[in-house]
Amino acid sequence: MENRHENGNPAVFSYDNMRRAVGIIALALPFLLSLGNILLTLIGPRHALPHPLLESCISNYYYTVTGRFLVGGLCAIAMFLMSCQGYDRNDEITGYLACIFALGVAFFPTTDPSVPHPSSFAKAVSDVHRGSAALLFLTLAYFCLFLFRKTSALRTPTRHKLMRNTVYAICGWTIIGCIAVMTSLNIPAVSSFLAPINPLFTFESLALLAFGLAWLTKGNGILADDPREVEAQTLPPAA
């Protein structure tokens, strides 16, 4: 692989920048929504802390002062996911699907937690939201566990590539684990046991952090290859 600072290919810089942007947005989103809501509500007209201090899930921030950040962040992630190219058609299709699911989460909000008896239409919209969120998290796990761990047939994996693959595996299984825990919250005993840690918000945030770390790594934000190591491990061309 050529040194990216030497080949001057703007497309290479663009793809890495987009991947890093996806990672940074995903890493920042839980903190931006929760801490931003606390701060903006505190300095707002009421000069009081929000109630509840933390929402029960990330989706509920749609109805807070940081709701626009939630929608904007999801839309930005969706556009980057659609634009980033991978090794083959499978990568491209997965990116398009992830984009659709992210937009579904953004534009089909969950029911307003302040409304005790939502309408049938609101419930239907919320069902689309939950389905999109579940499919999005599964797609993000697929990125980490399969697509990101690919290596070109013309390259021998570098030491840093193997380390990155370990990061991707940890992130992917973290997302899968979070999905499993969030699904288990439908069991009253589990929900009651985990209630003190605000489980839905906690595990949604953890899944987003894992996703963000994986994409930051994919964008060479961390564990980037040493160009000399890449050159030394490149397989010779076929005769």
N, C-alpha and C positions, 0 to 999 in steps of 0.2 A: 504494500500500500504506500502510495506517495505521501510525502509530508504535506499536510493540508495547507501549511503556511507557505509552501513553495510552489504548489501547482496553481494557486491563484484561481481555482475554479469557484465562482460565486455560488453555484448550485450546492456545492459541498458545504460551504459556510451556511447557506440558507437552511439546509436540512438539519444540520447540527443545531443551529439557533432555534429552529422551530421545536425540535425535540427538547431542548433545554427549557424553552418557554413553557411547553406542556408540563414539564416536571416542576418548574417553579410555581406555576399557577396552582397545580394540584397540591403541592406542599403548603402553599400559603393559604389556600381557601378555607380550611377549618378555623385557622387562627384569625383570618380577616373577618369572617362572618361572626364568630363568637366574641372576640375582643372588640371588633369594630362596633358591634351592636351595643355592647356594654358602654363603650366610650361615647358613642354618638347619642345614646339615650341619656347618659349622665350629663352631657353638656347641652342637651336639647331643652326644649321649653319646660319639661317637667323636672329637670335636674334631679333625676332619681334613677336608681338602678332598674334595669328591666326585670319583669317578673313573667316567667322564671328567669333566673340569671343565665342559665344555659337552656336552649331549646332541647326538646327530647330527641330531635333528629335534625340533620343538616337541612332537609327539605323544608322544615318549618320556618327557616330563616327567610323564606320567600315572603313571609308576611311581616317581616321586621324592617327596620331602617336600612339594613344591609341586603335586602332582597335583590336590589339591582346588581350588587356585586356577585350574588349567586348566579343570576341569569347571565350576566356578562362573562363571568368566569367559565361557565359551562359552554357558552357559545364560542368563546375563544378556544377552549380545548377542542371543541367539535371541529372548528375550522382547521386547526393544526393537525388533528388526527386525519382529516380528509386529505390534507396537502402532503403529509410526509409519505415518501415512497420507501419501499423495502426491497427485498430481493426479487420478489416475483408477484404474480397476479394475486396469490393468496394474501399477501401482505396488504395489497391495495384494497381488496374486497373487505378485509377485516377493518381497515381504517375507515372505509365508507360506512360500514355497519356501526362501528363505534361512534362515528359522527352522528348518525341518525338517532342512536340511543341517547347520546348526550343532549341532543336537541329535544328529544322527547321528554327527558327529565326537566329541561329548562322551561319548555313551553306548555307542559301539562302538569301544573302544580298539584301537590297533595292538598287534601282538604284543610281549610283554615282551622287550626286547633281552638280558636276562640268561638267557633260556631258549634254548639252542641249537637245540632241535628242538621247536617248538610243535606242538600238536595240530591236527588238521584243523579242529576247531571254532574254535580261536583264529585260524587263518589265514582262515577264512570271515568272522569278525568283523572282522579286520583289513582284508579286502577291502571290506567295507561302510564302514569308517572312511576308507580311501583314496578310495573313490568319492565319499563325502559331502564330503570335503575338496576334491576337485577341482571338484565341482559348486558348492560354497560359494564358492570363489575365482572361478569363472566368473560366478556370480551377482553377486558384489561388484563385479567389473569392469563388468558390465552396468549396475549402479546408477550407477557413475561416468561411464561413457561415454555413456549414453542418458538414464536417468531424471533424474539430477541436473541435466542440462544443459537441461532443458525450461524454457520461459518461458511464462507465461500469455498467451493471445491478447489479453488486455485490457491488457497492459503492454508498454512498450518496455524492453528490457534496459538496466539501469543500468550505469555504468562498473564498479561493483563486481561486478555479476552477470557481466559479461564476464570479469572477472578470476577469479571463482570458477569459471566454466566452463573456464578454462585450467587451474586447479588440478585440477578433476575429470578433465580429459582426461589430464593428466600422471599422476595417480594411477591411472586406469583402465589406461593403457598400461603403467604400471609393473607392475601386477598381471598383465597379460597376458604381459609379458616374463618375470616371475618364473615363471609357469606354464610357459612355453616352456623356460626353463633347467632347471627341476625335472624336466620330462619328458625332457629331453636327458640327464639323469644316468643313464638306462638304457643309454646308450652308454658302454662301458667307457673309451674314450679321453677322453671329456668328463669322466666321473666322476673319473678319475685326475688330469686336468689341474686340476680345481677342488678336489680333495681338501684342499689346505692351508687353504682358507677355510671348511671345514665347510659345504659349499654348500647342503644341504637346509635346515639350520637358518637359514642366512644369508638365503636367498631367501624362505623362509616368513616370516621376521621382516620382511623388506623389504615383502612383500605386505601383511602386517598393518599396518605403519606407513603405507603408502599408503592402505589402506582407512580407517584411523583418521583420517588427515588429511582425507580427503574428507568423512567424516561430521562431524568437528569443524567443518569449513567449512560444511557443509549446516545445521548447527545454529546458525549465526551466531556461532560461537566466534571466527572470524577473517573479515576482509573483509565484515563486515556492512554493509548499505546504510545510507546517511544518509537518514533519513526525508524530509528536504527534497528530496533528489535524486530519490527515488522519486515523490514527489508531483508534482514538476516534469515527470517523464517519463511520467506516466500518460496513456494515450490518452483522449480525451474519449469519453463514452458515445455509442453509436449513436443517431441521431435516431429 
